[in-house]
């Protein structure tokens, strides 16, 4: 996978201190080894120098005593060592230094050729150190005393020495030895002390560098942990709050309502609020206008409720409120105030003024014992009845209300959906899904459902909520699968590609769906591996174990899965790891505004990285323009779906079955 420039820069920003410390540690270690090696070579040279001057005195004294000429040669050999070192020192102290002469001098001083460069380096660049200055000063002083041997050696070796002269020479040699020995010892001691000091400094430097590395590592790890906790808090917040308004979402709302219903039987109330003219604002002003209106309504409603009440956005333009310990009178008064506040909102967008109102359904939960689903259903019915009675009003759920009872009995939408199934009034559309980078050219699309009534096509948003509410989704899912397989099976040539079909949460619980699918595949002769079933994150984790078992059984047949609307729930990354899905569809609410909202960009990037780490490919929804497509290329998302790729079109057997992906040049 190609790493995006943004990811590379982030990696560099995190790693550069560690790289710098490692480089500095390596440089310091190398320098320490070089200095230690040079000091060792210098100490070795000093030992040779001390031994040379000592041997020169010794052999010259022996010759003076015995007259044996063999001691003269040994004297010259011994004297050559300090003289060579002297020549090297003078060459290095010259301006400019004569490196070749210094090398030859140290070589004449019996130093090993491999040690000489280190000795020269130490002398040239560290002679300014106090300990080195003292050592070199002692070297010069001892050398000056030792130079007195030269005239004595010439006199002794060039003429016959009588007994009187021998005694005088021996005395002079003893005096020179008495002078040079303490100087030599001091030179050696200071050099040893300097070596120990330098080694101590190097040790302290290495330890300090190691401590800095440890401190930096601890600091960075703490930063990582803090960042991870922040992400976990954000994920936890996102799992229970609506991204648009910041209000609690349906999950948190239902959890709170469930806890209240399970608690002591006291006076509680429940409200559903549905905006009456929201669709007009959303259609005329666009999604941005609708989003801003929802945020405005949320802010105003929060100010009008009690501190103990819980206001949540349940989805679309629907809000819910849990009112603990609230009498029927107080609940009605609050509902009326909320309706008045909503009606008073003066919303202006792009010069157009919009008037809105709210239909409010109220349920007094103290009248009888409600289950969670019963309470939600009652509030939904009450809100619907407020709309049915003319909108911009409050309706209190009453089991004795004739109109309400009639609504419950009729289940208008149930009748319409049953009739549509019987008359085959549903229609299939498909929308292309294209690879973001260079990818395969075979067809990849999502199969979409429409309802045709009186020559008009209704989008899923018009009837899917009712089908889910009244348990008709398994029937709709079967209709889609059966008809989609029929169309795919009638296409010419080898059947290939990927056809995504949405499955509801109720279908995941349907034990009879798997036998139905096997039979449908056998009849259509469509290979199972071209099918990819999309399930929403919410429906998957609602009954996680059942969903996993269902998906594994279908995967055993060859089918694939995509996790739809990922990011809206964000309940736990563990679910992504456990669910056997092949694709993760990034919810369009993040993709749509990612170019203008940094948080949305980071959310898309985070979901993409997490999905890739889990071994899943990613599909971004709501890709409405080439700029968003280019941003997805930068992030590294695998596939894109939206109006920039292709609009939904009728799904027919005569389709070419080919989707040509956008090239990079198309989005430049």
Secondary structure, 3 states (H helix, E strand, C coil): CCCCHHHHHHHHHHHHHHHHHHHHHHHHHHHHHHHHHHHHHHHHHHHHHHHHHHHHHHHHHHHHHHCCCHHHHHHHHHHHHHHHHHHHHHHHHCCCCCHHHHHHHHHHCCCCHHHHHHHHHHHHHHCCCHHHHHHHHHHHHHHHHHCHHHHHHHHHHHCCCCHHHHHHHHHHHHHHHHHHHHHHHHHHHHHHHHHHHHHHHHHHHHHHHHHHHHHHHHHHHHHHHHHHHHHHHHHHHHHHECCCCCCECHHHHHHHHHHHHHCCCCCCEEEEEEECCHHHHHHHHCHHHHHHHHHHHHHHHHHHCCCCCEEEEEECCEEEEEECCCCHHHHHHHHHHHHHHHHCCEEEECCEEEECCEEEEEEECCCCCCCHHHHHHHHHHHHHHHHHCCCCCEEECCCCCHHHHHHHHHCHHHHHHHHHHHHCCEEEEEEEEEECCCCCCECEEEEEEEEEECCEEECHHHHHHHHHHCCCHHHHHHHHHHHHHHHHHCCCCCCCCEEEEECCHHHHCCCCHHHHHHHHHHHHCCCHHHEEEEEEHHHHHHCHHHHHHHHHHHHHHCCEEEEEEECCCCCCHHHHHHCCCCEEEECHHHHCCCCCCHHHHHHHHHHHHHHHHCCCEEEECCCCCHHHHHHHHHHCCCEEECCCCCCCEECCCCCCCECCCCCHHHHC
